Amino acid sequence: MAAFALSHSKDGMQKAGWKMDQNEEACYIDIDEDETTADADDNRTYSDWCNLPDLILEQIFSYLDVKERYYASLVCTQWYRCLYLPMVWHNFLVDDRTLTRPKYNYYSGWQYCLDHMRTQNCIARIGKYLRGLEFRPEHSFNNIYQFMSMMSWSIDKSLDPKPIAELIGVGSRIRSLVYIFPCNMSHRTDPEGIKLFGTGGQLLQGLKHLLSRLKNLRTLKLIDFVLNRFEANHLLDEVLETCCNKMRVLNLVNVTTGHCPIMHVGLFFNLQILTISPQNIDDDVLLLLADTQLRHLHLLQNCYTSPCEYIFPCTVKAWRLLKRDNPLLRVHLRLESVKDGEIVFQPEAPVSSVVYRSTKTRIKTCVLMRIVDQYKNTLSTYGHEMLPRYHTPKPFINRTDSLILLLCRQCFNLTTLLIREKISTCTLLLIARTASNLRRLYVRRFCVVKRFDWPRHPEWSDEFYEWLRASSRSYESTEIEVSQILGYKWHLLNDADYMKIEAEVRTEC
């Protein structure tokens, strides 16, 4: 689609403008108009897109990539001014194609290489507006390294006694940095194959060099680096020196594959949220965290984390000391995997949520009983995200209805429950009546069967028994009764809506 940005003159519109060609590049062209068209322009009604409030334009620009923002800024003076609004550059994504140009390599063919002139001009123009950096390389690690080196150089030059005018303030507003390393080098045709290769060397040194110059970091996320023990032990040296009292959110997932405690995480005194893999903590780390302001400790296992059989949990004594010195801390256990796996249980930890994001992990009797036994006094969120890729039995004796109801009876602080396996309408009604503090109930409509299949309990009155039987006959009656119990309009979710609840669960945790 062609997009024009007519230029202005004292006499009105000039017969020229910008157009997007087939290669998605902007070119300046002459616009041929006859006299009829020129006369018709006097009666033409133009839109008011240029007069939108800054807050709306700022939000629109934030969804565009760097190239699209540049082309949009050519439309009119108002949109050009919006290019430099603060929220537009709230997050700057750097991947294999960012600020690159194609270059022919005799051995490898055409490759995208970082354009140093464009990169330097970009940093000089918008570097002082950046609030966050996000690195997502796939193959071109050299481009990422060069960008980090140029960013570090620009920040150094901005701090000189006589700085370059264009570089003043570069990097001073950056509050967050995210680096997700593609550690899995398996073939694309083998989605379940895993061949781990960690980062390190000059790339890691370039990242640490950049981190040492970001004095105002509040959020740092380093994911799937898979380092050796020496590099892992010194990963946060520069960050600790510059942001010891400023860091609020720290995310370290799979810094190593084997057991290697990262002691630095316990030295950020004002840290609020820590996400870390269970193989990177031990008793000593917990004792350090007890003296911080930490409120949420997320123990995350993803598809690159070692199986739970090879990870040792922290001791009961360490968790007791942590609960004594930091009673407001809440622990969240989460598993994200493409295979069947299990979480690493932490005995007597103040676990607030247990969430699985795996298509092949079932609800197991022994696991659920262990969760109820260890975390019944603190558990508030339990469930399985994503859609299952296994067959669930339909007979009542083979389903998990009784286990889920037991969870609701024992865990009196349960507020959020996610159910994706087969369950009856009768069980849903019993869950809503049993879990007194339940506020959010997410259930797949596809897995709910319309049945009254529970044997009568001696404590049930005749009135309750008849209500349960009548309300279990249809989805509509079940939804109405559950809505009345929960206090809001509740309904069963289709598969598309069930897949969208991850963001809500993360917010609640």
C-alpha angles and dihedrals in degrees: 000000000000118000121196129199108189116209121228132232136173091269095050130260119009120220095250140076150149122288134184110235128203091276091056091249125135116242129180111234140176116247116218114214129176124217092261092058091046091053091047091056090072091065097038119115114222125205124247098231089124090058097058114127117267093245092059095043089047090055092047093050092049090066094056126087122238096271094047092049090054093050091046090052089061093063099082143331093268093054091045089056090050090060088077100046114124100244093050090073096035089123127019114200117207117192137148094292102040112124092344136135129206115260128182117237116196093220103033103029122224115003135175111243128184112265102224095195094052091044094051092048091048093051091047093052103040104014093099091054097052116116099173141018124207123187118198109166122176105178111335100081090155091063090053092048092050092048091051090048092051091047091051091048092051092051091049091051091049089059096051118117088248103029126188107264094231092053099051109124097011109157094000093116099045108124103165138038126188125186120179111185118205095229095164108087097172121131117280091234090061104063094175096044115105125197109169123209118172130211126243138118118070093349092058091044090052091052093048089047089055094044091054089061098049100088098174104050115150100166127039125175120181111175132188098350093148095199131176118256097263094051091043093053091054099037096106100036095110094040092051091051095051104030106028094130099028104056114107106163123036124178118185112167120176097347082163134004095223131055109296119145114217102217094183093075090071093057098066096095098191097043112139105178126030124182114187140151116257093240090063098060133065139162093289092053090051091052090054092048090053089070096051134080091251114149105171126038113186116195103198127189118186134177091282095052117103116258116274091250090069096047122083117214123224117266127263091243092057093050091048092053090048092052091048096051098034107029094166094061117115124196123212122197116202134174122196114180144135090221135056108280144148136228124252105252116224108205114232093355116148091250112183100174139022113190130171123202100184130114094212104042113105131197104265123199096224093047096048092047089052091051091051092047096049105031107026093116096051109024113116104157130042133159153100122264127203126034120294123247099204137075117266118205120242104209114095095235091058097044130087098240095114093047094053091047089051089053090053092049097048101037100063093175093058109133104158128043129176118196122184102156126085114290135160129245088241091058091050090056091048091049092051091050096043103045100068095183097043111131106160122041118177116189131168111237091212092062097049117099121199100237142129095210105147119109113238114270117222091235094056115104122222091251093052091045092053092045091052092048095048095044093051095061098086142017092240095055091045092052092049094051095044090048091055092049096046094042099236138072102283125186140170116263128235117224094264093054092044090057090057098058095086093089091050092050092049090052092050092049 
